[in-house]
Amino acid sequence: MRLSDICKFLLRRGVPLPIDLLERVTDFQSRGLLTYGAWLGVRHDYVDDRFKIYAEVPPAAAPSAEAWVAGILGAPLRLPGPAATIKMFGLSAGSVRVEAYYASVDMLRGGLSMAMERVGLSSASDAVLAVVDGMTPFSPGARLPARDVGFSYAFAPGEPEAVFTLYLVARKLFGDDQACAEWIGGRLPGHGDLMRVLSAAPPGVTHHGMVGLSIAAGFARPLLSAGVAAPWMS
């Protein structure tokens, strides 16, 4: 989907857009070929709808995008092992808050602390790793339990605090939906209610996507999140 189409849709609904951020992201997208362009996330509750625009960063624009993020966060991204690459920005409609998403492969456990140090959260890396170690039966090693790893920084220009989130692929941690639900269900409020609403998936099928562990200054422990696609989306 084109970023401009999403913006038109939101404007028709009277949703205010982060114009300065959109102009910057549009510039990044103009520098290379896009695979999906953008997509729109919607969160519903009894009060209102909240929208988040997810905009692809083409590989050719990744260095420029990373330089912009480094300028805001005040530190470059330095990690041991394979380099991480910025892949996408998340823009919260009606807000100046932005989330920068990165992809990494074979991330070292020490690299997690270094990624979190960028926003002053390295002291909380042990708490995040403790949760990760409890996800699988494997003994802790030099790397995280899944090869494909994602992480993000959520921040607002001019504000000192940021939220760091580590993302792991649910299927590679737990297997199928049943195994995912067994681990996630008792730890994430509302997950059981969601699974009862959705049609049951057959054994071996996984609709759980990414498992996120978020941490920020003042958090007593990481916050758990999980993405689940409706079975009829297969």
C-alpha positions as a Markdown table, in Angstrom:
| # | Residue | x | y | z |
|---|---|---|---|---|
| 1 | Met | 0.0 | 0.0 | 0.0 |
| 2 | Arg | 1.2 | 3.5 | -0.7 |
| 3 | Leu | 1.9 | 5.8 | 2.3 |
| 4 | Ser | -0.1 | 8.5 | 0.6 |
| 5 | Asp | -3.2 | 6.3 | 0.4 |
| 6 | Ile | -3.0 | 5.6 | 4.1 |
| 7 | Cys | -2.7 | 9.3 | 4.8 |
| 8 | Lys | -5.8 | 10.1 | 2.7 |
| 9 | Phe | -7.8 | 7.4 | 4.5 |
| 10 | Leu | -6.8 | 8.9 | 7.9 |
| 11 | Leu | -7.5 | 12.5 | 6.8 |
| 12 | Arg | -11.0 | 11.5 | 5.7 |
| 13 | Arg | -11.6 | 10.2 | 9.2 |
| 14 | Gly | -10.4 | 13.5 | 10.7 |
| 15 | Val | -7.3 | 11.8 | 12.2 |
| 16 | Pro | -4.4 | 14.3 | 12.7 |
| 17 | Leu | -1.2 | 13.3 | 11.0 |
| 18 | Pro | 2.5 | 13.9 | 12.1 |
| 19 | Ile | 3.3 | 15.9 | 9.0 |
| 20 | Asp | 7.0 | 16.6 | 9.7 |
| 21 | Leu | 7.7 | 12.9 | 10.4 |
| 22 | Leu | 5.7 | 11.9 | 7.3 |
| 23 | Glu | 7.7 | 14.2 | 5.1 |
| 24 | Arg | 10.9 | 12.7 | 6.4 |
| 25 | Val | 9.8 | 9.1 | 5.9 |
| 26 | Thr | 8.5 | 10.0 | 2.4 |
| 27 | Asp | 11.9 | 11.2 | 1.6 |
| 28 | Phe | 13.5 | 8.0 | 2.8 |
| 29 | Gln | 11.1 | 5.9 | 0.7 |
| 30 | Ser | 11.9 | 7.9 | -2.4 |
| 31 | Arg | 15.5 | 6.7 | -2.3 |
| 32 | Gly | 14.9 | 3.1 | -3.2 |
| 33 | Leu | 12.6 | 0.3 | -4.3 |
| 34 | Leu | 9.8 | -0.7 | -1.9 |
| 35 | Thr | 8.5 | -4.2 | -1.2 |
| 36 | Tyr | 5.2 | -3.4 | 0.6 |
| 37 | Gly | 5.5 | 0.4 | 1.1 |
| 38 | Ala | 3.3 | 0.9 | 4.2 |
| 39 | Trp | 0.5 | -0.6 | 6.2 |
| 40 | Leu | -1.9 | 0.7 | 8.8 |
| 41 | Gly | -2.3 | -0.7 | 12.3 |
| 42 | Val | -5.5 | -0.1 | 14.2 |
| 43 | Arg | -6.2 | -0.6 | 17.9 |
| 44 | His | -9.8 | -0.7 | 19.1 |
| 45 | Asp | -11.3 | -0.3 | 22.5 |
| 46 | Tyr | -14.5 | 1.0 | 24.1 |
| 47 | Val | -13.2 | 4.6 | 24.0 |
| 48 | Asp | -11.8 | 5.2 | 20.5 |
| 49 | Asp | -9.6 | 3.9 | 17.7 |
| 50 | Arg | -5.9 | 4.5 | 17.6 |
| 51 | Phe | -3.9 | 4.3 | 14.4 |
| 52 | Lys | -0.3 | 3.6 | 13.7 |
| 53 | Ile | 1.4 | 4.0 | 10.3 |
| 54 | Tyr | 4.1 | 1.4 | 9.5 |
| 55 | Ala | 6.4 | 2.7 | 6.7 |
| 56 | Glu | 9.0 | 0.6 | 5.0 |
| 57 | Val | 12.6 | 1.9 | 4.8 |
| 58 | Pro | 14.2 | 0.7 | 1.6 |
| 59 | Pro | 17.8 | -0.7 | 1.9 |
| 60 | Ala | 19.2 | 2.2 | 0.0 |
| 61 | Ala | 17.8 | 4.7 | 2.6 |
| 62 | Ala | 18.8 | 2.7 | 5.7 |
| 63 | Pro | 22.1 | 4.6 | 6.3 |
| 64 | Ser | 20.3 | 7.9 | 6.1 |
| 65 | Ala | 17.5 | 6.7 | 8.3 |
| 66 | Glu | 20.0 | 5.4 | 10.9 |
| 67 | Ala | 21.9 | 8.7 | 10.9 |
| 68 | Trp | 18.6 | 10.5 | 11.6 |
| 69 | Val | 17.7 | 8.2 | 14.5 |
| 70 | Ala | 21.3 | 8.4 | 15.9 |
| 71 | Gly | 21.0 | 12.2 | 15.9 |
| 72 | Ile | 17.8 | 12.1 | 17.9 |
| 73 | Leu | 18.9 | 9.4 | 20.4 |
| 74 | Gly | 22.3 | 10.9 | 20.7 |
| 75 | Ala | 24.3 | 7.8 | 20.1 |
| 76 | Pro | 25.1 | 5.5 | 17.1 |
| 77 | Leu | 24.1 | 1.9 | 17.1 |
| 78 | Arg | 27.1 | -0.3 | 17.8 |
| 79 | Leu | 26.7 | -4.1 | 18.1 |
| 80 | Pro | 29.0 | -7.1 | 18.0 |
| 81 | Gly | 28.4 | -9.7 | 15.4 |
| 82 | Pro | 26.3 | -9.2 | 12.3 |
| 83 | Ala | 25.1 | -5.7 | 11.7 |
| 84 | Ala | 21.5 | -4.8 | 12.5 |
| 85 | Thr | 19.5 | -2.8 | 9.8 |
| 86 | Ile | 16.7 | -0.4 | 10.2 |
| 87 | Lys | 13.7 | -1.7 | 8.3 |
| 88 | Met | 10.6 | 0.3 | 9.2 |
| 89 | Phe | 9.2 | 3.3 | 11.0 |
| 90 | Gly | 6.0 | 3.3 | 13.1 |
| 91 | Leu | 4.3 | 6.7 | 13.2 |
| 92 | Ser | 1.5 | 7.2 | 15.8 |
| 93 | Ala | -1.3 | 9.2 | 14.2 |
| 94 | Gly | -2.1 | 12.3 | 16.3 |
| 95 | Ser | 1.3 | 12.2 | 18.0 |
| 96 | Val | 5.0 | 13.0 | 17.3 |
| 97 | Arg | 6.0 | 9.6 | 18.7 |
| 98 | Val | 8.0 | 7.4 | 16.3 |
| 99 | Glu | 9.3 | 3.8 | 16.5 |
| 100 | Ala | 12.3 | 2.7 | 14.6 |
| 101 | Tyr | 12.4 | -1.1 | 13.9 |
| 102 | Tyr | 15.6 | -3.1 | 13.3 |
| 103 | Ala | 16.3 | -6.6 | 12.0 |
| 104 | Ser | 19.2 | -8.6 | 13.2 |
| 105 | Val | 20.5 | -12.2 | 12.6 |
| 106 | Asp | 22.4 | -14.3 | 15.2 |
| 107 | Met | 22.4 | -11.5 | 17.8 |
| 108 | Leu | 24.8 | -12.0 | 20.7 |
| 109 | Arg | 23.4 | -11.8 | 24.2 |
| 110 | Gly | 26.0 | -9.1 | 24.9 |
| 111 | Gly | 24.6 | -7.2 | 21.9 |
| 112 | Leu | 21.3 | -6.8 | 23.6 |
| 113 | Ser | 22.9 | -4.9 | 26.4 |
| 114 | Met | 24.7 | -2.7 | 23.9 |
| 115 | Ala | 21.5 | -2.0 | 21.9 |
| 116 | Met | 19.8 | -1.0 | 25.1 |
| 117 | Glu | 22.7 | 1.1 | 26.3 |
| 118 | Arg | 21.9 | 3.4 | 23.4 |
| 119 | Val | 18.9 | 4.6 | 25.3 |
| 120 | Gly | 20.3 | 4.2 | 28.8 |
| 121 | Leu | 18.7 | 0.9 | 29.6 |
| 122 | Ser | 21.6 | -1.6 | 29.6 |
| 123 | Ser | 21.1 | -2.3 | 33.3 |
| 124 | Ala | 17.7 | -3.8 | 32.4 |
| 125 | Ser | 19.2 | -6.3 | 29.9 |
| 126 | Asp | 19.5 | -9.1 | 32.4 |
| 127 | Ala | 15.8 | -8.8 | 33.2 |
| 128 | Val | 14.9 | -9.1 | 29.5 |
| 129 | Leu | 17.3 | -12.1 | 29.0 |
| 130 | Ala | 15.8 | -13.8 | 32.1 |
| 131 | Val | 12.4 | -13.8 | 30.4 |
| 132 | Val | 13.9 | -15.0 | 27.1 |
| 133 | Asp | 15.7 | -17.9 | 28.9 |
| 134 | Gly | 12.3 | -18.9 | 30.4 |
| 135 | Met | 10.8 | -19.2 | 26.9 |
| 136 | Thr | 12.7 | -22.3 | 25.8 |
| 137 | Pro | 14.1 | -25.4 | 27.3 |
| 138 | Phe | 17.6 | -24.7 | 25.9 |
| 139 | Ser | 20.4 | -23.6 | 28.2 |
| 140 | Pro | 21.5 | -20.0 | 27.7 |
| 141 | Gly | 24.2 | -19.7 | 25.1 |
| 142 | Ala | 26.2 | -16.9 | 23.4 |
| 143 | Arg | 23.3 | -16.0 | 21.2 |
| 144 | Leu | 19.6 | -15.6 | 21.6 |
| 145 | Pro | 17.4 | -18.8 | 21.0 |
| 146 | Ala | 16.2 | -17.7 | 17.6 |
| 147 | Arg | 18.4 | -16.6 | 14.6 |
| 148 | Asp | 15.9 | -13.9 | 13.5 |
| 149 | Val | 15.7 | -11.1 | 16.0 |
| 150 | Gly | 14.1 | -7.7 | 15.9 |
| 151 | Phe | 14.2 | -4.7 | 18.2 |
| 152 | Ser | 12.9 | -1.2 | 18.2 |
| 153 | Tyr | 13.3 | 2.2 | 19.8 |
| 154 | Ala | 10.1 | 4.2 | 20.4 |
| 155 | Phe | 10.8 | 7.9 | 21.1 |
| 156 | Ala | 9.6 | 11.5 | 20.6 |
| 157 | Pro | 12.0 | 14.1 | 19.3 |
| 158 | Gly | 13.0 | 16.4 | 22.1 |
| 159 | Glu | 12.0 | 13.9 | 24.9 |
| 160 | Pro | 14.7 | 12.2 | 26.9 |
| 161 | Glu | 13.1 | 8.8 | 27.5 |
| 162 | Ala | 12.7 | 6.0 | 25.0 |
| 163 | Val | 11.1 | 2.5 | 25.1 |
| 164 | Phe | 13.2 | -0.5 | 23.9 |
| 165 | Thr | 11.4 | -3.6 | 22.6 |
| 166 | Leu | 13.0 | -6.9 | 21.7 |
| 167 | Tyr | 11.1 | -9.0 | 19.2 |
| 168 | Leu | 11.4 | -12.8 | 18.7 |
| 169 | Val | 9.5 | -15.0 | 16.3 |
| 170 | Ala | 6.9 | -17.0 | 18.2 |
| 171 | Arg | 7.0 | -20.0 | 15.9 |
| 172 | Lys | 10.8 | -20.4 | 16.4 |
| 173 | Leu | 10.4 | -20.2 | 20.1 |
| 174 | Phe | 7.3 | -22.3 | 20.8 |
| 175 | Gly | 6.2 | -24.0 | 17.6 |
| 176 | Asp | 2.5 | -24.1 | 16.7 |
| 177 | Asp | -0.4 | -22.1 | 18.1 |
| 178 | Gln | -1.1 | -24.6 | 20.9 |
| 179 | Ala | 2.4 | -24.4 | 22.2 |
| 180 | Cys | 2.4 | -20.6 | 21.9 |
| 181 | Ala | -0.8 | -20.3 | 23.8 |
| 182 | Glu | 0.5 | -22.6 | 26.6 |
| 183 | Trp | 3.4 | -20.3 | 27.3 |
| 184 | Ile | 1.8 | -16.9 | 26.5 |
| 185 | Gly | -1.7 | -17.6 | 27.9 |
| 186 | Gly | -1.0 | -17.3 | 31.6 |
| 187 | Arg | 1.4 | -14.4 | 31.2 |
| 188 | Leu | -0.5 | -12.0 | 29.0 |
| 189 | Pro | -3.9 | -10.7 | 30.2 |
| 190 | Gly | -6.6 | -11.0 | 27.5 |
| 191 | His | -4.7 | -13.5 | 25.4 |
| 192 | Gly | -7.0 | -16.3 | 26.5 |
| 193 | Asp | -10.1 | -14.3 | 25.7 |
| 194 | Leu | -8.7 | -13.6 | 22.2 |
| 195 | Met | -7.9 | -17.2 | 21.5 |
| 196 | Arg | -11.5 | -18.2 | 22.5 |
| 197 | Val | -12.9 | -15.7 | 20.0 |
| 198 | Leu | -10.7 | -16.9 | 17.1 |
| 199 | Ser | -11.3 | -20.2 | 15.4 |
| 200 | Ala | -9.1 | -23.0 | 16.6 |
| 201 | Ala | -6.1 | -23.7 | 14.4 |
| 202 | Pro | -5.1 | -27.3 | 13.6 |
| 203 | Pro | -2.0 | -28.8 | 15.2 |
| 204 | Gly | 1.2 | -27.6 | 13.5 |
| 205 | Val | -0.3 | -24.3 | 12.3 |
| 206 | Thr | 1.0 | -21.0 | 13.8 |
| 207 | His | -0.8 | -17.7 | 13.6 |
| 208 | His | 1.2 | -16.1 | 16.4 |
| 209 | Gly | 3.8 | -13.7 | 14.9 |
| 210 | Met | 6.2 | -11.8 | 17.0 |
| 211 | Val | 6.6 | -11.9 | 20.8 |
| 212 | Gly | 7.8 | -8.5 | 22.2 |
| 213 | Leu | 9.5 | -7.6 | 25.4 |
| 214 | Ser | 9.3 | -3.9 | 26.1 |
| 215 | Ile | 11.3 | -2.0 | 28.8 |
| 216 | Ala | 11.7 | 1.7 | 29.7 |
| 217 | Ala | 13.0 | 3.7 | 32.6 |
| 218 | Gly | 10.9 | 2.9 | 35.7 |
| 219 | Phe | 9.6 | -0.4 | 34.5 |
| 220 | Ala | 9.8 | -3.1 | 37.2 |
| 221 | Arg | 10.0 | -5.8 | 34.6 |
| 222 | Pro | 9.6 | -6.2 | 30.8 |
| 223 | Leu | 6.1 | -5.9 | 29.4 |
| 224 | Leu | 5.0 | -8.8 | 27.2 |
| 225 | Ser | 3.2 | -8.5 | 23.9 |
| 226 | Ala | 2.2 | -10.9 | 21.1 |
| 227 | Gly | 1.0 | -10.5 | 17.6 |
| 228 | Val | -1.7 | -13.0 | 16.5 |
| 229 | Ala | -3.2 | -13.1 | 12.9 |
| 230 | Ala | -6.8 | -14.3 | 12.6 |
| 231 | Pro | -6.9 | -17.9 | 11.3 |
| 232 | Trp | -8.9 | -16.9 | 8.3 |
| 233 | Met | -6.0 | -14.7 | 7.1 |
| 234 | Ser | -4.0 | -17.8 | 6.2 |
